[in-house]
Amino acid sequence: MDLAFVQSVWDRLPYHHFPDRILSKLRGHWETKAIEILTALADNRNVGLVGDTGSGKTIVAILAALGLRSRTLFLAPTRYLVYDHGERFNRITGRPEEAVCFTGDTNAGKRDWNNSVRRLIFCTPETFWSDFRKHRIRDIRDFNLVIFDECHTVVGRKDSIWIAKVANDFKLPIIALTASPGGNIERIETIKSNCFINEFMRLEVPMPAKYENCLFVPMDETLRKIDHLFGELTVLLLLKLHRLGVHFDPTRTDIKSLKAIGLLKNWQEKTALAHLFYLHHAHWTAVTESYSTLLVYDSELQVRAVKSACIRDFLYHQHWQEIVSRARENEDDHPKIRAFVELVQERANLNQRMLVFVNNKETGRYLIRQLETAGIRADKVFGGRDRRTKLQRETLARLSVGELDVVIATSTLELGVSVPEVNVVVHYSLPMTETSRIQRSGRTGRFRSGEVIFLTMSHRFDEAIYWGVKKEERTMKNIVVGRMQTRPEPKRELPLFDGSFEPRLSRR
């Protein structure tokens, strides 16, 4: 490897629209780490790069690709992220003709994978794998490097796993990027195996301070009464299961394990257990989201009840009808909603821009209505059927120039997206995993100090998630730091599953 030539390539990069204060502090760190990666690749070692959100992992990977003078396949898990990386490449190099972005939005006839002028192709794994299987890609060996962004998503039976296997079979160098490889050793080893990583490196750069605050919201009398009704109904359903001879441990993990229904043979048992699942989801929604979201869920059950006697039986229960009645009477008076609106009004008066994460789209829509009623400029960025990449980018641009005070987002903005610098990230719905916690909190404190606020109900649901995930994040960071220097050989077999299902359902 000719380091002098590589350095001369990097020295000519214009870095358009990068603040001088950022370049002066970070460019040296990026180039040093890129040289370490190039050295490892020259020694036939695939590299996993771990760094904080906003530290510049993508930039380091692009520098490595430019240093190799190679044709590179750069895979990102979402469409938004693909276009974001393409734009970042253009800003770094000033040569947009050398890169192209392919997603499901791109017409198949216009996806020219074999054009050698395009040195970097940014795409989603699904798009690449679909065209690869249809023989629209002449030969994967036309690429000299494969980069997996957000490699912690390379699990299960996703297309990215098969791409990694094909790349490894053809001896293509691999770089994998992530801020959160996993909360335990097993997860980290799974990612290493799936991406065929020989060694992890850590990108450490000076980052602005990030302040975390947990705002505990006390329950009011109405919510305490609704919570009590849910508790009584849960006990009644558990007693019914007990009388039927089914002893069920009502922990969150078991309630989530819907496959447990498959172990039951009697329709009465299945009905009682299904009622317990409906109840648990509704209980969680009423406490941690809003009454409005609970009422939307009740409306969905009403529609499904037309064809389901099981759901009709559940909806006719006296406790459920009283819960819905109290929620409807107090729809706009949930304590978490009140605390949220007060918080946003306070920060909007200080001209602070905010990004708010929710787990439920209905909750997000309701929050926007409440904020607009309070005179606060707000919009949303959702995924799924609401996903329109162009509209999402326009919404974030409006936040950047101050036309919006708040953007409500689901997990679509969680993975590596370069969000315009926001002052505050609010977790209205608490992140359920250490990966989500790191990724979502990383949307602030990228170029200047930021604040992360966890809006937590003083209830076992929210408190357990807050403290449990915080502990998992701390454990993950300790594991990653302790294992950065290890270089075990990757396993060559391809795991089809990321774990096993063991329901805790028993008969006596």
SEKETI-859460 format. One record per residue (C-alpha): residue number from 1; residue in three letters; x, y, z. Coordinates in nm, 2 decimals. Layout:
BEGIN
NUM,ALA,X,Y,Z;
...
END
This chain:
BEGIN
1,MET,0.00,0.00,0.00;
2,ASP,0.14,0.34,-0.11;
3,LEU,0.06,0.56,0.19;
4,ALA,0.20,0.87,0.02;
5,PHE,-0.04,0.82,-0.27;
6,VAL,-0.33,0.75,-0.04;
7,GLN,-0.25,1.07,0.16;
8,SER,-0.23,1.27,-0.16;
9,VAL,-0.58,1.15,-0.26;
10,TRP,-0.72,1.25,0.08;
11,ASP,-0.55,1.59,0.07;
12,ARG,-0.73,1.68,-0.24;
13,LEU,-1.08,1.62,-0.10;
14,PRO,-1.27,1.95,-0.07;
15,TYR,-1.51,1.85,0.22;
16,HIS,-1.78,2.09,0.10;
17,HIS,-2.01,2.23,0.37;
18,PHE,-1.80,2.08,0.65;
19,PRO,-1.73,2.35,0.92;
20,ASP,-1.36,2.43,0.96;
21,ARG,-1.38,2.38,1.33;
22,ILE,-1.51,2.02,1.28;
23,LEU,-1.25,1.94,1.01;
24,SER,-0.96,2.08,1.22;
25,LYS,-1.06,1.86,1.51;
26,LEU,-1.16,1.54,1.34;
27,ARG,-1.00,1.50,1.00;
28,GLY,-0.67,1.37,1.15;
29,HIS,-0.86,1.11,1.35;
30,TRP,-1.06,0.99,1.05;
31,GLU,-0.75,0.95,0.83;
32,THR,-0.55,0.78,1.10;
33,LYS,-0.83,0.52,1.15;
34,ALA,-0.87,0.48,0.77;
35,ILE,-0.50,0.39,0.75;
36,GLU,-0.54,0.13,1.02;
37,ILE,-0.83,-0.02,0.83;
38,LEU,-0.64,-0.02,0.50;
39,THR,-0.35,-0.20,0.68;
40,ALA,-0.58,-0.46,0.81;
41,LEU,-0.74,-0.52,0.48;
42,ALA,-0.40,-0.55,0.31;
43,ASP,-0.33,-0.83,0.56;
44,ASN,-0.66,-1.00,0.46;
45,ARG,-0.84,-0.91,0.78;
46,ASN,-1.20,-0.79,0.76;
47,VAL,-1.27,-0.50,1.00;
48,GLY,-1.56,-0.40,1.22;
49,LEU,-1.55,-0.03,1.31;
50,VAL,-1.73,0.07,1.63;
51,GLY,-1.78,0.43,1.72;
52,ASP,-2.02,0.67,1.88;
53,THR,-2.30,0.81,1.67;
54,GLY,-2.18,1.11,1.49;
55,SER,-1.81,1.02,1.52;
56,GLY,-1.76,0.98,1.15;
57,LYS,-1.77,0.61,1.08;
58,THR,-1.92,0.66,0.74;
59,ILE,-1.65,0.91,0.65;
60,VAL,-1.37,0.68,0.76;
61,ALA,-1.52,0.40,0.54;
62,ILE,-1.54,0.63,0.24;
63,LEU,-1.18,0.74,0.30;
64,ALA,-1.08,0.37,0.31;
65,ALA,-1.26,0.30,-0.02;
66,LEU,-1.10,0.60,-0.19;
67,GLY,-0.76,0.49,-0.06;
68,LEU,-0.80,0.15,-0.20;
69,ARG,-0.89,0.30,-0.54;
70,SER,-1.15,0.03,-0.55;
71,ARG,-1.50,-0.02,-0.68;
72,THR,-1.71,-0.03,-0.36;
73,LEU,-2.05,-0.17,-0.27;
74,PHE,-2.18,0.03,0.03;
75,LEU,-2.49,-0.13,0.19;
76,ALA,-2.72,0.06,0.43;
77,PRO,-3.04,-0.08,0.58;
78,THR,-3.29,0.20,0.49;
79,ARG,-3.36,0.40,0.18;
80,TYR,-3.32,0.73,0.37;
81,LEU,-2.98,0.62,0.49;
82,VAL,-2.87,0.53,0.14;
83,TYR,-2.95,0.87,0.00;
84,ASP,-2.79,1.03,0.31;
85,HIS,-2.46,0.85,0.25;
86,GLY,-2.47,0.94,-0.12;
87,GLU,-2.51,1.31,-0.03;
88,ARG,-2.22,1.28,0.22;
89,PHE,-1.99,1.13,-0.05;
90,ASN,-2.07,1.42,-0.28;
91,ARG,-1.99,1.67,-0.01;
92,ILE,-1.66,1.50,0.08;
93,THR,-1.53,1.44,-0.27;
94,GLY,-1.71,1.70,-0.49;
95,ARG,-1.74,1.42,-0.75;
96,PRO,-2.11,1.32,-0.77;
97,GLU,-2.05,1.14,-1.10;
98,GLU,-1.85,0.87,-0.92;
99,ALA,-2.13,0.75,-0.69;
100,VAL,-2.49,0.64,-0.74;
101,CYS,-2.77,0.54,-0.50;
102,PHE,-3.00,0.24,-0.58;
103,THR,-3.31,0.16,-0.37;
104,GLY,-3.65,0.02,-0.44;
105,ASP,-3.75,0.37,-0.55;
106,THR,-3.51,0.33,-0.84;
107,ASN,-3.66,0.18,-1.16;
108,ALA,-3.50,-0.16,-1.22;
109,GLY,-3.41,-0.07,-1.57;
110,LYS,-3.21,0.23,-1.44;
111,ARG,-3.01,0.03,-1.19;
112,ASP,-2.68,0.00,-1.38;
113,TRP,-2.46,-0.21,-1.15;
114,ASN,-2.19,-0.27,-1.41;
115,ASN,-2.09,0.09,-1.50;
116,SER,-1.73,0.10,-1.39;
117,VAL,-1.74,0.48,-1.38;
118,ARG,-1.95,0.45,-1.06;
119,ARG,-1.68,0.38,-0.80;
120,LEU,-1.92,0.37,-0.51;
121,ILE,-2.27,0.22,-0.52;
122,PHE,-2.49,0.30,-0.22;
123,CYS,-2.79,0.06,-0.19;
124,THR,-3.01,-0.13,0.04;
125,PRO,-2.93,-0.51,0.08;
126,GLU,-3.28,-0.60,-0.05;
127,THR,-3.23,-0.41,-0.38;
128,PHE,-2.88,-0.56,-0.44;
129,TRP,-2.98,-0.92,-0.35;
130,SER,-3.29,-0.90,-0.57;
131,ASP,-3.10,-0.79,-0.87;
132,PHE,-2.81,-1.03,-0.79;
133,ARG,-3.06,-1.33,-0.79;
134,LYS,-3.21,-1.20,-1.12;
135,HIS,-2.86,-1.19,-1.28;
136,ARG,-2.88,-0.82,-1.34;
137,ILE,-2.53,-0.79,-1.18;
138,ARG,-2.27,-0.93,-1.40;
139,ASP,-2.03,-1.05,-1.13;
140,ILE,-1.99,-0.95,-0.77;
141,ARG,-1.62,-0.96,-0.82;
142,ASP,-1.66,-0.63,-1.02;
143,PHE,-1.65,-0.49,-0.67;
144,ASN,-1.33,-0.48,-0.47;
145,LEU,-1.48,-0.39,-0.13;
146,VAL,-1.81,-0.44,0.05;
147,ILE,-1.92,-0.21,0.34;
148,PHE,-2.20,-0.29,0.57;
149,ASP,-2.34,0.01,0.76;
150,GLU,-2.53,-0.05,1.08;
151,CYS,-2.40,-0.41,1.08;
152,HIS,-2.59,-0.49,1.40;
153,THR,-2.89,-0.54,1.17;
154,VAL,-2.72,-0.82,0.98;
155,VAL,-2.90,-1.10,1.18;
156,GLY,-3.18,-1.35,1.13;
157,ARG,-3.23,-1.44,0.76;
158,LYS,-3.20,-1.10,0.61;
159,ASP,-3.06,-1.04,0.26;
160,SER,-2.75,-0.88,0.41;
161,ILE,-2.64,-1.21,0.56;
162,TRP,-2.64,-1.38,0.22;
163,ILE,-2.45,-1.09,0.06;
164,ALA,-2.19,-1.12,0.33;
165,LYS,-2.16,-1.49,0.26;
166,VAL,-2.12,-1.44,-0.11;
167,ALA,-1.86,-1.16,-0.06;
168,ASN,-1.67,-1.38,0.18;
169,ASP,-1.68,-1.68,-0.06;
170,PHE,-1.52,-1.46,-0.33;
171,LYS,-1.26,-1.33,-0.09;
172,LEU,-1.38,-0.97,-0.11;
173,PRO,-1.26,-0.74,0.18;
174,ILE,-1.54,-0.64,0.42;
175,ILE,-1.58,-0.34,0.65;
176,ALA,-1.87,-0.34,0.90;
177,LEU,-1.98,-0.02,1.08;
178,THR,-2.19,0.02,1.39;
179,ALA,-2.23,0.22,1.71;
180,SER,-2.39,-0.07,1.90;
181,PRO,-2.28,-0.42,1.81;
182,GLY,-2.49,-0.58,2.09;
183,GLY,-2.56,-0.59,2.46;
184,ASN,-2.39,-0.93,2.53;
185,ILE,-2.10,-1.14,2.40;
186,GLU,-2.33,-1.38,2.22;
187,ARG,-2.48,-1.09,2.01;
188,ILE,-2.14,-0.95,1.93;
189,GLU,-2.01,-1.29,1.83;
190,THR,-2.32,-1.34,1.61;
191,ILE,-2.24,-1.01,1.43;
192,LYS,-1.88,-1.10,1.39;
193,SER,-1.98,-1.44,1.24;
194,ASN,-2.25,-1.30,1.01;
195,CYS,-2.02,-1.03,0.87;
196,PHE,-1.70,-1.24,0.87;
197,ILE,-1.52,-0.99,1.08;
198,ASN,-1.17,-1.08,1.20;
199,GLU,-1.11,-0.78,1.43;
200,PHE,-1.30,-0.49,1.58;
201,MET,-1.15,-0.14,1.58;
202,ARG,-1.28,0.15,1.78;
203,LEU,-1.31,0.51,1.64;
204,GLU,-1.24,0.75,1.92;
205,VAL,-1.28,1.12,1.84;
206,PRO,-1.35,1.42,2.06;
207,MET,-1.72,1.45,2.09;
208,PRO,-1.94,1.74,2.23;
209,ALA,-2.09,1.68,2.57;
210,LYS,-2.43,1.51,2.58;
211,TYR,-2.64,1.55,2.89;
212,GLU,-2.90,1.28,2.99;
213,ASN,-3.20,1.36,3.21;
214,CYS,-3.48,1.13,3.32;
215,LEU,-3.81,1.31,3.38;
216,PHE,-4.03,1.09,3.60;
217,VAL,-4.40,1.17,3.55;
218,PRO,-4.63,1.08,3.85;
219,MET,-4.96,0.90,3.79;
220,ASP,-5.28,1.10,3.86;
221,GLU,-5.59,0.96,4.02;
222,THR,-5.76,0.87,3.69;
223,LEU,-5.46,0.67,3.56;
224,ARG,-5.42,0.50,3.90;
225,LYS,-5.78,0.39,3.88;
226,ILE,-5.74,0.27,3.52;
227,ASP,-5.42,0.08,3.62;
228,HIS,-5.61,-0.08,3.90;
229,LEU,-5.89,-0.20,3.67;
230,PHE,-5.63,-0.35,3.43;
231,GLY,-5.48,-0.53,3.73;
232,GLU,-5.81,-0.67,3.84;
233,LEU,-5.89,-0.79,3.49;
234,THR,-5.55,-0.95,3.46;
235,VAL,-5.60,-1.15,3.78;
236,LEU,-5.94,-1.27,3.66;
237,LEU,-5.80,-1.40,3.33;
238,LEU,-5.51,-1.57,3.51;
239,LEU,-5.75,-1.74,3.75;
240,LYS,-5.96,-1.85,3.45;
241,LEU,-5.65,-2.01,3.29;
242,HIS,-5.56,-2.17,3.63;
243,ARG,-5.90,-2.33,3.64;
244,LEU,-5.85,-2.46,3.29;
245,GLY,-5.53,-2.63,3.41;
246,VAL,-5.29,-2.38,3.24;
247,HIS,-5.03,-2.21,3.47;
248,PHE,-4.90,-1.91,3.29;
249,ASP,-4.62,-1.68,3.41;
250,PRO,-4.74,-1.33,3.31;
251,THR,-4.40,-1.17,3.26;
252,ARG,-4.35,-0.93,2.97;
253,THR,-4.14,-1.19,2.78;
254,ASP,-4.41,-1.45,2.80;
255,ILE,-4.69,-1.21,2.71;
256,LYS,-4.49,-1.12,2.40;
257,SER,-4.44,-1.48,2.31;
258,LEU,-4.76,-1.52,2.11;
259,LYS,-4.64,-1.86,1.98;
260,ALA,-4.74,-1.99,2.33;
261,ILE,-5.10,-2.00,2.20;
262,GLY,-5.00,-2.28,1.96;
263,LEU,-4.92,-2.51,2.26;
264,LEU,-5.29,-2.50,2.37;
265,LYS,-5.55,-2.73,2.23;
266,ASN,-5.87,-2.63,2.39;
267,TRP,-6.05,-2.33,2.24;
268,GLN,-6.14,-2.20,2.59;
269,GLU,-5.77,-2.20,2.68;
270,LYS,-5.68,-2.02,2.36;
271,THR,-5.95,-1.76,2.41;
272,ALA,-5.84,-1.68,2.77;
273,LEU,-5.48,-1.65,2.67;
274,ALA,-5.57,-1.43,2.37;
275,HIS,-5.76,-1.20,2.61;
276,LEU,-5.46,-1.18,2.82;
277,PHE,-5.25,-1.07,2.53;
278,TYR,-5.50,-0.80,2.43;
279,LEU,-5.52,-0.68,2.78;
280,HIS,-5.14,-0.66,2.83;
281,HIS,-5.10,-0.45,2.51;
282,ALA,-5.38,-0.22,2.61;
283,HIS,-5.25,-0.18,2.96;
284,TRP,-4.90,-0.09,2.83;
285,THR,-5.06,0.16,2.59;
286,ALA,-5.27,0.33,2.85;
287,VAL,-4.99,0.38,3.09;
288,THR,-4.69,0.46,2.87;
289,GLU,-4.85,0.62,2.56;
290,SER,-5.18,0.80,2.58;
291,TYR,-5.55,0.75,2.63;
292,SER,-5.60,0.85,2.27;
293,THR,-5.38,0.56,2.15;
294,LEU,-5.58,0.32,2.37;
295,LEU,-5.90,0.44,2.22;
296,VAL,-5.76,0.38,1.87;
297,TYR,-5.67,0.03,1.97;
298,ASP,-6.02,-0.02,2.11;
299,SER,-6.16,0.09,1.77;
300,GLU,-5.94,-0.16,1.59;
301,LEU,-6.07,-0.44,1.81;
302,GLN,-6.43,-0.33,1.75;
303,VAL,-6.37,-0.37,1.37;
304,ARG,-6.21,-0.71,1.42;
305,ALA,-6.48,-0.82,1.66;
306,VAL,-6.73,-0.84,1.37;
307,LYS,-6.56,-1.16,1.26;
308,SER,-6.42,-1.28,1.59;
309,ALA,-6.63,-1.41,1.88;
310,CYS,-6.31,-1.42,2.09;
311,ILE,-6.26,-1.04,2.06;
312,ARG,-6.63,-0.97,2.12;
313,ASP,-6.62,-1.16,2.45;
314,PHE,-6.32,-0.95,2.55;
315,LEU,-6.49,-0.62,2.46;
316,TYR,-6.80,-0.70,2.65;
317,HIS,-6.62,-0.75,2.97;
318,GLN,-6.74,-0.50,3.24;
319,HIS,-6.38,-0.40,3.34;
320,TRP,-6.28,-0.33,2.98;
321,GLN,-6.59,-0.11,2.92;
322,GLU,-6.52,0.09,3.23;
323,ILE,-6.15,0.14,3.13;
324,VAL,-6.26,0.26,2.78;
325,SER,-6.52,0.49,2.94;
326,ARG,-6.27,0.65,3.17;
327,ALA,-6.01,0.69,2.90;
328,ARG,-6.27,0.86,2.67;
329,GLU,-6.37,1.10,2.94;
330,ASN,-6.01,1.20,3.00;
331,GLU,-5.87,1.16,2.65;
332,ASP,-5.67,1.48,2.65;
333,ASP,-5.57,1.47,3.02;
334,HIS,-5.31,1.20,3.03;
335,PRO,-5.03,1.30,3.28;
336,LYS,-4.75,1.21,3.03;
337,ILE,-4.92,1.42,2.76;
338,ARG,-4.94,1.72,3.00;
339,ALA,-4.58,1.68,3.10;
340,PHE,-4.47,1.65,2.73;
341,VAL,-4.65,1.96,2.61;
342,GLU,-4.52,2.17,2.90;
343,LEU,-4.16,2.05,2.82;
344,VAL,-4.19,2.13,2.45;
345,GLN,-4.34,2.47,2.52;
346,GLU,-4.06,2.55,2.76;
347,ARG,-3.79,2.45,2.51;
348,ALA,-3.96,2.62,2.21;
349,ASN,-3.96,2.95,2.41;
350,LEU,-3.58,2.90,2.43;
351,ASN,-3.56,2.85,2.04;
352,GLN,-3.44,2.50,2.09;
353,ARG,-3.51,2.24,1.81;
354,MET,-3.64,1.90,1.93;
355,LEU,-3.66,1.55,1.79;
356,VAL,-3.91,1.33,1.97;
357,PHE,-3.91,0.95,1.93;
358,VAL,-4.23,0.74,1.97;
359,ASN,-4.29,0.37,1.91;
360,ASN,-4.65,0.41,1.79;
361,LYS,-4.76,0.61,1.49;
362,GLU,-5.10,0.68,1.64;
363,THR,-4.92,0.83,1.95;
364,GLY,-4.71,1.04,1.71;
365,ARG,-5.01,1.18,1.53;
366,TYR,-5.19,1.26,1.85;
367,LEU,-4.88,1.44,1.99;
368,ILE,-4.87,1.66,1.68;
369,ARG,-5.24,1.75,1.72;
370,GLN,-5.17,1.85,2.09;
371,LEU,-4.86,2.05,1.99;
372,GLU,-5.04,2.24,1.71;
373,THR,-5.32,2.32,1.95;
374,ALA,-5.06,2.47,2.19;
375,GLY,-4.92,2.68,1.90;
376,ILE,-4.61,2.48,1.84;
377,ARG,-4.48,2.41,1.49;
378,ALA,-4.45,2.03,1.46;
379,ASP,-4.44,1.76,1.18;
380,LYS,-4.37,1.39,1.16;
381,VAL,-4.13,1.15,1.00;
382,PHE,-4.27,0.79,0.99;
383,GLY,-4.17,0.48,0.81;
384,GLY,-4.39,0.20,0.66;
385,ARG,-4.68,0.32,0.45;
386,ASP,-4.60,0.68,0.56;
387,ARG,-4.25,0.66,0.42;
388,ARG,-4.18,0.90,0.14;
389,THR,-3.80,0.97,0.13;
390,LYS,-3.84,1.31,-0.04;
391,LEU,-4.10,1.43,0.20;
392,GLN,-3.89,1.31,0.50;
393,ARG,-3.59,1.50,0.38;
394,GLU,-3.80,1.81,0.33;
395,THR,-3.93,1.79,0.68;
396,LEU,-3.59,1.76,0.83;
397,ALA,-3.47,2.06,0.61;
398,ARG,-3.76,2.27,0.76;
399,LEU,-3.64,2.17,1.11;
400,SER,-3.28,2.27,1.01;
401,VAL,-3.38,2.62,0.90;
402,GLY,-3.61,2.69,1.19;
403,GLU,-3.95,2.65,1.02;
404,LEU,-4.03,2.37,1.27;
405,ASP,-3.98,2.35,1.65;
406,VAL,-4.04,1.97,1.68;
407,VAL,-4.02,1.66,1.46;
408,ILE,-4.20,1.35,1.58;
409,ALA,-4.02,1.03,1.45;
410,THR,-4.04,0.66,1.48;
411,SER,-3.75,0.43,1.43;
412,THR,-3.71,0.54,1.07;
413,LEU,-3.47,0.81,1.20;
414,GLU,-3.29,0.58,1.44;
415,LEU,-3.03,0.43,1.21;
416,GLY,-2.74,0.66,1.14;
417,VAL,-2.94,0.93,0.96;
418,SER,-2.76,1.27,0.96;
419,VAL,-3.04,1.48,1.13;
420,PRO,-2.99,1.85,1.12;
421,GLU,-2.84,1.95,1.45;
422,VAL,-3.11,1.94,1.72;
423,ASN,-3.07,2.07,2.07;
424,VAL,-3.28,1.81,2.25;
425,VAL,-3.38,1.45,2.18;
426,VAL,-3.69,1.34,2.38;
427,HIS,-3.78,0.97,2.43;
428,TYR,-4.15,1.00,2.47;
429,SER,-4.17,0.62,2.42;
430,LEU,-3.87,0.47,2.59;
431,PRO,-3.63,0.27,2.37;
432,MET,-3.67,-0.10,2.42;
433,THR,-3.31,-0.21,2.35;
434,GLU,-2.97,-0.07,2.42;
435,THR,-2.92,-0.04,2.04;
436,SER,-3.22,0.18,2.00;
437,ARG,-3.12,0.39,2.31;
438,ILE,-2.77,0.46,2.16;
439,GLN,-2.90,0.52,1.81;
440,ARG,-3.18,0.75,1.90;
441,SER,-2.99,0.95,2.16;
442,GLY,-2.71,0.99,1.91;
443,ARG,-2.93,1.23,1.70;
444,THR,-2.81,1.51,1.92;
445,GLY,-2.47,1.61,2.05;
446,ARG,-2.30,1.55,1.71;
447,PHE,-2.14,1.89,1.65;
448,ARG,-2.23,2.08,1.96;
449,SER,-2.35,1.98,2.31;
450,GLY,-2.70,1.84,2.33;
451,GLU,-2.95,1.70,2.58;
452,VAL,-3.14,1.37,2.59;
453,ILE,-3.46,1.35,2.80;
454,PHE,-3.63,1.03,2.89;
455,LEU,-4.00,1.09,2.97;
456,THR,-4.07,0.81,3.21;
457,MET,-4.40,0.73,3.38;
458,SER,-4.36,0.65,3.75;
459,HIS,-4.49,0.30,3.69;
460,ARG,-4.33,-0.04,3.67;
461,PHE,-4.37,-0.06,3.29;
462,ASP,-4.16,0.25,3.21;
463,GLU,-3.92,0.22,3.51;
464,ALA,-3.83,-0.14,3.43;
465,ILE,-3.75,-0.05,3.06;
466,TYR,-3.55,0.27,3.16;
467,TRP,-3.33,0.10,3.41;
468,GLY,-3.30,-0.23,3.23;
469,VAL,-3.20,-0.09,2.90;
470,LYS,-2.96,0.16,3.06;
471,LYS,-2.79,-0.13,3.23;
472,GLU,-2.77,-0.32,2.90;
473,GLU,-2.61,-0.02,2.73;
474,ARG,-2.34,0.00,3.00;
475,THR,-2.28,-0.37,2.98;
476,MET,-2.24,-0.35,2.60;
477,LYS,-1.99,-0.06,2.62;
478,ASN,-1.78,-0.25,2.87;
479,ILE,-1.78,-0.56,2.65;
480,VAL,-1.69,-0.37,2.34;
481,VAL,-1.40,-0.19,2.51;
482,GLY,-1.27,-0.51,2.66;
483,ARG,-1.28,-0.70,2.33;
484,MET,-1.14,-0.45,2.09;
485,GLN,-0.80,-0.61,2.08;
486,THR,-0.92,-0.97,2.03;
487,ARG,-0.88,-1.12,1.68;
488,PRO,-1.06,-1.46,1.67;
489,GLU,-1.11,-1.62,1.33;
490,PRO,-1.47,-1.59,1.21;
491,LYS,-1.69,-1.89,1.19;
492,ARG,-1.75,-2.00,0.83;
493,GLU,-2.09,-2.16,0.87;
494,LEU,-2.39,-1.93,0.82;
495,PRO,-2.63,-1.92,1.11;
496,LEU,-2.99,-1.92,0.99;
497,PHE,-3.15,-1.80,1.32;
498,ASP,-3.04,-1.55,1.58;
499,GLY,-3.18,-1.74,1.88;
500,SER,-3.44,-2.00,1.98;
501,PHE,-3.79,-1.97,2.12;
502,GLU,-3.86,-2.13,2.45;
503,PRO,-4.21,-2.04,2.58;
504,ARG,-4.26,-2.07,2.96;
505,LEU,-4.60,-2.23,2.94;
506,SER,-4.67,-2.54,3.14;
507,ARG,-4.95,-2.78,3.23;
508,ARG,-4.99,-2.94,3.56;
END
